[in-house]
Each structure stands twice: as structure tokens, then as C-alpha cells.
Amino acid sequence: MSDRELIDRRSWDLADSHETLARHLGALTRRALCSVRGETDAVQLTATALLL
């Protein structure tokens, strides 16, 4: 994912903000899960997620 994909400069409708946040968090979760390469990475990702 490029930096341009991480930045959204459009104006938002506050009534849709929960949808925008859900899509953003989904994308971040997808990136994190796709980065897992082995058991050690999975353990580290799980530990990080538990801190949230």
C-alpha cells in the first residue's frame, strides 16, 4: 500500500464516519495479517493486538 492510499483528503459526511473508520481499520488489519510470515511473527502480532 502506498502513502497515497493511506491519505484521504476528501470531505467526509459525519453520518458516514463509522463506515470510513471501519474500512480504514479493516485495511490496517489486512496489512498486518498479510505481513505475518511465520510463527514468531504471528506471536508478535497477537501480542501487539492484545495491547490495543
N, C-alpha and C positions, 0 to 999 in steps of 0.2 A: 504494500500500500504506500503510495507516495504522500508527501506532505500536502499536496493539493487536495487529495482525497480526505485528509483529516480536517480541513478547514472549510467551513460552510459560511459564506458571507451573505446569504440571502436573508431577508427579513422573515421572522417567524410569527406564526399565529399562536398566541399563548394557549389557545384551546387545544392545539396540537402538540404542545411541548412535551407531553408524556410520550407520545409516539416517537418524536425526534430523539428523546433520551433513550428510549428502549432500542431503537435502531442503532444508535451510537454504541451503547453497551453491548449489544449483540455483535457488532463488528469488532469491538475490542476483545470480547471473549473468543470469537472465532480466530483472531490473530494469535492470541495466547495459546489456544489449543493446537493450532497448526504448527506452532513453534516447538512443541514438545517432541523430542527426538529419542527419548529413552526413559528408563525407569527413574534415573536421577532427576531428569528434567521434570517428570511428572510429579515426583515428590516435592520438588521446589515450587512448582506451580500450585500444588494443593496447599502447601504451607502459606504461600503468598495470598491465596484466595481466602484462607481462614482468617487472615489478618484484616481483611476488608470487612 
